[in-house]
Amino acid sequence: MSVSSAVDFAYAVSGDRIGRDYARGLYRALTAALPWLDDEPLAGVHPMRGLTPCADGLLVGGRTRLTLRAPVCRTAECERLQGSQIEVPAPLTLGRVSVRELLAYPVLHAKLVVTGAEDEADFIADVERGMAELNVDGEMIVGRRAELQVGADRLVGFSLMLHGLSPAASLHVQEHGLGLHRKLGCGLFVPHKSIAAVGA
């Protein structure tokens, strides 16, 4: 049975609202609290879930979650973030954390993978190289082109589904991701039950 060396730490979050381009501010705030985060190759920060769009940003609600992917050996440090406040720059309080093991599903999905390529053909070539570097075999389905605004920078990529993965390959992809900017929420894969909804 394959066992992952990384897990997801999902924190309940309380606060008012944050800006739509929160990714860099969130990463800086987490790095201030966890200095090792910047140099940890297995770490990544998932896009926040449960945010509601409003006229001047994104509202934080009862279902909002901040999820950090990090090595199992960092569990104690990540759990100590419970009850702390971070500045995104809007203040957010991190509540109870749920530790979730990575699951070896044969189908994985990433909302946004950024390789530096804006053309789909070049993107596919980049992903193929990335999978070869990880020494994993599988099939891909490229979804919609998407953009992420990070301050003055615009990151361009595509949603991506991988399928036909072995258990070991599935965990390896989740641990290492594909492409650039894992700390900004890109290239992080989560299990998906089927390949039917890749266009979403």
Backbone as CSV, one residue per row, in Angstrom:
resi,resn,N_x,N_y,N_z,CA_x,CA_y,CA_z,C_x,C_y,C_z
1,MET,0.841,-1.198,0.000,0.000,0.000,0.000,0.878,1.251,0.000
2,SER,0.587,2.185,-0.908,1.367,3.413,-1.006,0.948,4.391,0.087
3,VAL,1.932,5.013,0.726,1.677,5.993,1.776,2.372,7.285,1.398
4,SER,1.658,8.401,1.506,2.218,9.685,1.110,3.080,10.276,2.212
5,SER,4.083,11.037,1.802,4.926,11.748,2.760,4.412,13.153,3.033
6,ALA,3.277,13.523,2.412,2.675,14.839,2.628,1.204,14.672,2.984
7,VAL,0.645,15.685,3.631,-0.771,15.696,3.988,-1.309,17.109,3.761
8,ASP,-2.630,17.231,3.804,-3.275,18.537,3.723,-3.760,18.953,5.106
9,PHE,-3.468,20.200,5.469,-3.941,20.787,6.723,-5.026,21.798,6.361
10,ALA,-6.285,21.473,6.675,-7.417,22.323,6.303,-7.907,23.072,7.540
11,TYR,-7.749,24.396,7.524,-8.103,25.234,8.669,-9.457,25.907,8.452
12,ALA,-10.286,25.888,9.484,-11.439,26.777,9.494,-10.912,28.207,9.589
13,VAL,-11.610,29.141,8.964,-11.132,30.524,8.899,-12.256,31.465,9.298
14,SER,-11.922,32.469,10.086,-12.883,33.529,10.392,-12.266,34.871,10.034
15,GLY,-13.121,35.783,9.608,-12.672,37.102,9.198,-13.800,37.812,8.486
16,ASP,-13.483,38.923,7.842,-14.502,39.718,7.166,-14.456,39.483,5.662
17,ARG,-13.478,40.088,4.994,-13.333,39.918,3.554,-11.873,40.095,3.169
18,ILE,-11.518,39.538,2.026,-10.164,39.664,1.506,-10.241,40.076,0.042
19,GLY,-9.137,40.548,-0.499,-9.096,40.942,-1.898,-9.120,39.736,-2.822
20,ARG,-9.551,39.963,-4.044,-9.614,38.864,-5.012,-8.225,38.337,-5.363
21,ASP,-7.223,39.187,-5.307,-5.857,38.763,-5.622,-5.085,38.484,-4.327
22,TYR,-5.677,37.641,-3.483,-5.138,37.391,-2.143,-3.948,36.437,-2.125
23,ALA,-3.668,35.736,-3.221,-2.739,34.598,-3.189,-1.357,34.969,-2.653
24,ARG,-0.786,36.068,-3.147,0.568,36.426,-2.702,0.567,36.876,-1.243
25,GLY,-0.439,37.654,-0.847,-0.525,38.090,0.541,-0.695,36.923,1.493
26,LEU,-1.487,35.932,1.083,-1.679,34.741,1.909,-0.372,33.974,2.059
27,TYR,0.338,33.815,0.967,1.607,33.091,1.025,2.612,33.813,1.923
28,ARG,2.696,35.129,1.803,3.624,35.888,2.648,3.252,35.765,4.120
29,ALA,1.953,35.794,4.409,1.510,35.675,5.800,1.847,34.300,6.366
30,LEU,1.650,33.260,5.570,1.961,31.910,6.036,3.468,31.715,6.197
31,THR,4.249,32.317,5.306,5.704,32.208,5.420,6.212,32.924,6.667
32,ALA,5.561,34.037,7.039,5.943,34.731,8.269,5.695,33.848,9.490
33,ALA,4.620,33.050,9.435,4.294,32.165,10.555,5.076,30.856,10.505
34,LEU,5.421,30.420,9.291,6.128,29.151,9.087,7.354,29.427,8.211
35,PRO,8.458,29.873,8.782,9.619,30.294,7.979,10.175,29.224,7.045
36,TRP,9.958,27.960,7.351,10.465,26.875,6.513,9.667,26.710,5.222
37,LEU,8.495,27.336,5.158,7.580,27.107,4.033,8.212,27.469,2.695
38,ASP,8.971,28.545,2.661,9.519,29.049,1.404,10.450,28.041,0.738
39,ASP,11.207,27.300,1.533,12.210,26.382,0.985,11.761,24.926,0.982
40,GLU,10.514,24.668,1.358,10.032,23.288,1.437,9.435,22.862,0.094
41,PRO,10.094,21.942,-0.626,9.623,21.586,-1.971,8.275,20.870,-1.999
42,LEU,7.890,20.223,-0.911,6.615,19.505,-0.900,5.452,20.382,-0.436
43,ALA,5.719,21.638,-0.099,4.663,22.504,0.421,3.928,23.218,-0.703
44,GLY,2.654,23.460,-0.471,1.839,24.226,-1.402,0.649,24.806,-0.663
45,VAL,0.082,25.870,-1.198,-1.079,26.521,-0.590,-2.238,26.423,-1.571
46,HIS,-3.259,25.670,-1.205,-4.416,25.512,-2.083,-5.189,26.826,-2.218
47,PRO,-5.885,27.022,-3.343,-6.829,28.142,-3.411,-7.850,28.008,-2.284
48,MET,-8.174,29.110,-1.629,-9.127,29.057,-0.525,-10.515,28.680,-1.039
49,ARG,-11.232,27.924,-0.233,-12.590,27.491,-0.582,-13.603,28.168,0.334
50,GLY,-14.826,28.294,-0.174,-15.897,28.841,0.641,-15.906,30.348,0.725
51,LEU,-15.278,31.025,-0.232,-15.302,32.487,-0.295,-16.441,32.930,-1.208
52,THR,-17.138,33.991,-0.819,-18.268,34.488,-1.599,-17.910,35.817,-2.250
53,PRO,-17.983,35.912,-3.588,-17.667,37.185,-4.250,-18.610,38.299,-3.802
54,CYS,-18.049,39.491,-3.615,-18.845,40.669,-3.305,-18.264,41.846,-4.075
55,ALA,-18.855,43.012,-3.922,-18.471,44.165,-4.737,-17.011,44.553,-4.550
56,ASP,-16.492,44.418,-3.338,-15.127,44.876,-3.074,-14.198,43.765,-2.605
57,GLY,-14.456,42.538,-3.072,-13.546,41.455,-2.727,-14.244,40.123,-2.575
58,LEU,-13.822,39.365,-1.579,-14.363,38.036,-1.306,-14.719,37.946,0.172
59,LEU,-15.953,37.560,0.449,-16.412,37.450,1.829,-15.972,36.124,2.440
60,VAL,-15.499,36.188,3.667,-15.137,34.999,4.436,-16.369,34.550,5.210
61,GLY,-16.698,33.261,5.126,-17.891,32.749,5.794,-17.610,31.519,6.627
62,GLY,-18.672,30.930,7.130,-18.542,29.775,8.009,-17.953,28.549,7.338
63,ARG,-18.050,28.476,6.009,-17.514,27.319,5.290,-16.157,27.590,4.646
64,THR,-15.602,28.758,4.902,-14.304,29.093,4.313,-13.208,28.211,4.909
65,ARG,-12.362,27.688,4.038,-11.255,26.848,4.479,-9.960,27.284,3.792
66,LEU,-8.899,27.283,4.570,-7.548,27.510,4.067,-6.814,26.185,4.189
67,THR,-6.294,25.682,3.084,-5.655,24.367,3.097,-4.199,24.472,2.665
68,LEU,-3.353,23.945,3.512,-1.908,23.946,3.299,-1.444,22.508,3.111
69,ARG,-0.736,22.247,2.022,-0.137,20.925,1.811,1.315,20.978,2.280
70,ALA,1.685,20.042,3.137,3.028,20.071,3.719,3.442,18.660,4.119
71,PRO,4.749,18.439,4.320,5.217,17.114,4.724,4.642,16.690,6.074
72,VAL,4.461,15.401,6.236,3.953,14.858,7.496,4.832,15.287,8.665
73,CYS,6.133,15.400,8.438,7.055,15.757,9.518,6.833,17.174,10.039
74,ARG,6.031,17.990,9.341,5.736,19.356,9.775,4.401,19.449,10.512
75,THR,3.823,18.311,10.882,2.489,18.304,11.477,2.409,19.160,12.737
76,ALA,3.339,19.004,13.647,3.276,19.748,14.908,3.306,21.252,14.662
77,GLU,4.164,21.696,13.749,4.268,23.130,13.464,2.991,23.663,12.817
78,CYS,2.407,22.879,11.916,1.175,23.316,11.261,0.001,23.333,12.239
79,GLU,-0.041,22.384,13.142,-1.127,22.360,14.122,-1.047,23.538,15.083
80,ARG,0.155,24.057,15.315,0.306,25.197,16.222,-0.264,26.491,15.639
81,LEU,-0.598,26.493,14.363,-1.216,27.684,13.765,-2.663,27.874,14.211
82,GLN,-3.269,26.843,14.784,-4.652,26.968,15.245,-4.763,28.100,16.268
83,GLY,-5.731,28.992,16.038,-5.937,30.108,16.947,-5.103,31.327,16.635
84,SER,-4.225,31.240,15.640,-3.370,32.378,15.307,-4.059,33.289,14.296
85,GLN,-3.569,34.514,14.214,-4.090,35.478,13.251,-3.014,35.807,12.234
86,ILE,-3.400,35.820,10.968,-2.481,36.192,9.901,-3.042,37.403,9.170
87,GLU,-2.158,38.169,8.551,-2.554,39.378,7.823,-2.357,39.140,6.335
88,VAL,-3.449,39.259,5.560,-3.412,38.825,4.153,-3.338,39.924,3.079
89,PRO,-3.513,41.248,3.310,-3.313,41.954,4.572,-4.538,42.054,5.473
90,ALA,-5.749,41.780,4.974,-6.891,41.749,5.883,-6.664,40.641,6.912
91,PRO,-7.053,40.861,8.175,-6.794,39.843,9.198,-7.698,38.622,9.052
92,LEU,-7.099,37.450,9.175,-7.828,36.188,9.198,-7.385,35.405,10.427
93,THR,-8.341,34.793,11.109,-8.024,33.941,12.252,-8.177,32.488,11.837
94,LEU,-7.137,31.703,12.082,-7.159,30.287,11.738,-7.719,29.495,12.907
95,GLY,-8.775,28.738,12.635,-9.409,27.942,13.675,-8.928,26.505,13.669
96,ARG,-9.826,25.618,13.994,-9.491,24.199,14.113,-8.996,23.645,12.776
97,VAL,-7.982,22.797,12.844,-7.413,22.211,11.634,-7.802,20.740,11.531
98,SER,-8.100,20.313,10.316,-8.314,18.898,10.017,-7.140,18.418,9.178
99,VAL,-6.521,17.333,9.598,-5.386,16.776,8.865,-5.909,15.678,7.948
100,ARG,-5.670,15.833,6.654,-6.227,14.918,5.660,-5.108,14.239,4.882
101,GLU,-5.104,12.926,4.923,-4.124,12.175,4.148,-4.420,12.311,2.660
102,LEU,-3.381,12.273,1.845,-3.568,12.272,0.400,-4.050,10.892,-0.030
103,LEU,-5.040,10.865,-0.909,-5.652,9.612,-1.342,-5.171,9.244,-2.735
104,ALA,-4.864,7.969,-2.921,-4.266,7.504,-4.175,-5.338,7.200,-5.221
105,TYR,-6.072,8.225,-5.634,-7.085,8.063,-6.676,-6.410,7.983,-8.050
106,PRO,-6.987,7.222,-8.988,-6.410,7.160,-10.340,-6.689,8.406,-11.172
107,VAL,-7.630,9.246,-10.700,-7.984,10.476,-11.413,-7.714,11.662,-10.496
108,LEU,-6.944,12.632,-10.991,-6.615,13.837,-10.232,-6.970,15.070,-11.046
109,HIS,-7.284,16.154,-10.343,-7.637,17.397,-11.027,-6.948,18.576,-10.350
110,ALA,-6.465,19.507,-11.157,-5.917,20.770,-10.666,-6.686,21.905,-11.323
111,LYS,-7.120,22.855,-10.513,-7.906,23.974,-11.027,-7.092,24.841,-11.973
112,LEU,-5.807,25.008,-11.676,-4.941,25.831,-12.523,-3.515,25.310,-12.453
113,VAL,-2.967,24.985,-13.622,-1.559,24.604,-13.743,-0.888,25.649,-14.620
114,VAL,0.199,26.217,-14.130,0.932,27.264,-14.846,2.329,26.749,-15.156
115,THR,2.690,26.754,-16.429,4.030,26.307,-16.824,4.850,27.427,-17.455
116,GLY,4.204,28.555,-17.731,4.838,29.627,-18.481,4.354,29.677,-19.915
117,ALA,3.650,28.623,-20.350,3.109,28.562,-21.711,1.679,29.087,-21.727
118,GLU,1.353,29.911,-22.714,-0.009,30.412,-22.868,-0.744,29.694,-23.991
119,ASP,-0.013,28.987,-24.834,-0.593,28.201,-25.919,-0.810,26.767,-25.434
120,GLU,-1.960,26.174,-25.787,-2.288,24.852,-25.269,-1.289,23.787,-25.701
121,ALA,-0.832,23.847,-26.946,0.127,22.845,-27.422,1.433,22.921,-26.634
122,ASP,1.906,24.133,-26.372,3.126,24.294,-25.579,2.899,23.842,-24.140
123,PHE,1.707,24.117,-23.629,1.360,23.695,-22.275,1.403,22.169,-22.163
124,ILE,0.814,21.486,-23.138,0.810,20.021,-23.123,2.238,19.480,-23.141
125,ALA,3.086,20.076,-23.959,4.484,19.636,-24.013,5.170,19.836,-22.665
126,ASP,4.881,20.961,-22.001,5.462,21.216,-20.681,4.998,20.183,-19.662
127,VAL,3.710,19.858,-19.694,3.170,18.875,-18.747,3.783,17.501,-19.004
128,GLU,3.925,17.142,-20.261,4.544,15.850,-20.584,5.967,15.778,-20.043
129,ARG,6.711,16.885,-20.174,8.074,16.913,-19.624,8.044,16.808,-18.103
130,GLY,7.097,17.506,-17.490,6.992,17.455,-16.038,6.670,16.065,-15.526
131,MET,5.772,15.375,-16.213,5.432,14.013,-15.808,6.614,13.072,-16.001
132,ALA,7.367,13.287,-17.071,8.554,12.457,-17.302,9.589,12.676,-16.202
133,GLU,9.740,13.931,-15.767,10.690,14.227,-14.692,10.274,13.564,-13.383
134,LEU,8.958,13.440,-13.172,8.460,12.757,-11.975,8.436,11.243,-12.152
135,ASN,8.693,10.796,-13.393,8.691,9.366,-13.711,7.320,8.740,-13.445
136,VAL,6.268,9.439,-13.889,4.910,8.917,-13.744,4.264,8.802,-15.121
137,ASP,3.440,7.778,-15.271,2.695,7.556,-16.505,1.218,7.816,-16.251
138,GLY,0.552,8.406,-17.235,-0.872,8.668,-17.128,-1.336,9.454,-18.334
139,GLU,-2.641,9.583,-18.453,-3.241,10.349,-19.537,-3.687,11.706,-19.007
140,MET,-3.753,12.691,-19.900,-4.176,14.026,-19.482,-5.347,14.517,-20.312
141,ILE,-6.162,15.349,-19.692,-7.218,16.086,-20.379,-7.063,17.540,-19.966
142,VAL,-6.801,18.395,-20.936,-6.612,19.822,-20.658,-7.968,20.509,-20.682
143,GLY,-8.235,21.287,-19.646,-9.504,21.999,-19.544,-9.386,23.438,-20.003
144,ARG,-10.121,24.295,-19.357,-10.208,25.686,-19.781,-8.943,26.476,-19.459
145,ARG,-8.654,27.417,-20.336,-7.584,28.383,-20.078,-8.057,29.307,-18.965
146,ALA,-7.165,29.638,-18.051,-7.540,30.480,-16.918,-6.389,31.405,-16.567
147,GLU,-6.711,32.460,-15.834,-5.706,33.426,-15.410,-5.827,33.666,-13.914
148,LEU,-4.698,33.955,-13.294,-4.658,34.316,-11.881,-3.912,35.633,-11.761
149,GLN,-4.592,36.632,-11.205,-3.956,37.925,-11.001,-3.259,37.921,-9.653
150,VAL,-1.959,38.167,-9.663,-1.167,38.186,-8.432,-0.458,39.532,-8.375
151,GLY,-1.078,40.490,-7.698,-0.543,41.843,-7.705,-0.566,42.383,-9.122
152,ALA,0.585,42.843,-9.596,0.675,43.362,-10.963,0.943,42.264,-11.981
153,ASP,1.138,41.044,-11.515,1.471,39.934,-12.407,0.216,39.158,-12.810
154,ARG,0.244,38.638,-14.014,-0.855,37.822,-14.525,-0.303,36.446,-14.878
155,LEU,-0.772,35.421,-14.165,-0.338,34.056,-14.426,-1.378,33.367,-15.298
156,VAL,-0.930,32.773,-16.386,-1.823,32.135,-17.352,-1.558,30.634,-17.365
157,GLY,-2.629,29.857,-17.358,-2.483,28.412,-17.414,-3.785,27.754,-17.808
158,PHE,-3.917,26.490,-17.454,-5.093,25.704,-17.814,-5.471,24.804,-16.641
159,SER,-6.763,24.468,-16.559,-7.135,23.393,-15.648,-6.657,22.084,-16.270
160,LEU,-6.412,21.097,-15.429,-5.813,19.863,-15.946,-6.308,18.664,-15.155
161,MET,-6.689,17.630,-15.883,-7.051,16.364,-15.264,-6.085,15.289,-15.730
162,LEU,-5.619,14.486,-14.790,-4.785,13.328,-15.084,-5.569,12.078,-14.717
163,HIS,-5.502,11.055,-15.556,-6.216,9.816,-15.240,-5.383,8.620,-15.673
164,GLY,-5.792,7.451,-15.204,-5.022,6.244,-15.476,-3.751,6.156,-14.654
165,LEU,-3.739,6.807,-13.497,-2.548,6.824,-12.646,-2.524,5.611,-11.717
166,SER,-1.350,5.063,-11.504,-1.189,4.025,-10.491,-1.266,4.683,-9.114
167,PRO,-1.502,3.910,-8.043,-1.528,4.511,-6.705,-0.250,5.280,-6.371
168,ALA,0.905,4.704,-6.693,2.166,5.384,-6.392,2.306,6.662,-7.209
169,ALA,1.911,6.620,-8.485,2.006,7.806,-9.339,1.062,8.899,-8.861
170,SER,-0.138,8.519,-8.439,-1.109,9.488,-7.945,-0.554,10.253,-6.748
171,LEU,0.003,9.545,-5.801,0.560,10.207,-4.618,1.776,11.047,-4.978
172,HIS,2.577,10.575,-5.911,3.780,11.310,-6.303,3.403,12.650,-6.942
173,VAL,2.385,12.638,-7.796,1.931,13.881,-8.426,1.358,14.832,-7.381
174,GLN,0.594,14.306,-6.434,0.028,15.173,-5.399,1.116,15.765,-4.508
175,GLU,2.137,14.989,-4.229,3.233,15.479,-3.386,4.041,16.574,-4.075
176,HIS,4.325,16.388,-5.356,5.252,17.280,-6.050,4.573,18.294,-6.961
177,GLY,3.336,18.031,-7.370,2.640,18.949,-8.254,3.256,19.009,-9.638
178,LEU,2.678,19.860,-10.472,3.195,20.092,-11.818,3.212,21.590,-12.089
179,GLY,4.237,22.041,-12.777,4.302,23.444,-13.149,4.863,24.327,-12.045
180,LEU,4.523,25.612,-12.141,5.090,26.650,-11.285,4.081,27.137,-10.249
181,HIS,4.592,27.839,-9.246,3.786,28.636,-8.310,2.862,27.805,-7.412
182,ARG,3.384,26.698,-6.893,2.588,25.900,-5.940,2.198,26.716,-4.708
183,LYS,3.059,27.622,-4.275,2.777,28.395,-3.065,1.685,29.443,-3.309
184,LEU,1.346,29.663,-4.588,0.274,30.602,-4.941,-0.997,29.865,-5.368
185,GLY,-1.024,28.555,-5.155,-2.233,27.785,-5.428,-2.273,27.095,-6.771
186,CYS,-1.171,27.113,-7.519,-1.150,26.514,-8.856,-0.493,25.129,-8.815
187,GLY,-0.927,24.253,-9.723,-0.274,22.960,-9.883,-0.508,21.969,-8.767
188,LEU,-1.501,22.230,-7.918,-1.822,21.319,-6.814,-3.004,20.443,-7.216
189,PHE,-2.829,19.142,-7.089,-3.841,18.193,-7.547,-4.605,17.590,-6.374
190,VAL,-5.892,17.356,-6.628,-6.756,16.700,-5.646,-7.483,15.557,-6.344
191,PRO,-7.890,14.532,-5.598,-8.600,13.406,-6.209,-9.912,13.836,-6.846
192,HIS,-10.266,13.146,-7.923,-11.518,13.403,-8.628,-12.160,12.058,-8.923
193,LYS,-13.483,12.002,-8.809,-14.164,10.712,-8.922,-14.285,10.207,-10.352
194,SER,-14.278,11.118,-11.329,-14.407,10.680,-12.718,-13.749,11.703,-13.621
195,ILE,-13.666,11.383,-14.911,-13.087,12.313,-15.877,-14.166,13.100,-16.605
196,ALA,-15.413,13.034,-16.142,-16.529,13.625,-16.886,-16.558,15.140,-16.827
197,ALA,-16.064,15.744,-15.728,-16.280,17.177,-15.511,-15.029,18.008,-15.713
198,VAL,-14.127,17.561,-16.576,-12.865,18.275,-16.713,-13.033,19.682,-17.252
199,GLY,-14.062,19.944,-18.016,-14.238,21.269,-18.591,-14.640,22.320,-17.600
200,ALA,-14.968,21.905,-16.373,-15.431,22.869,-15.376,-14.282,23.714,-14.867
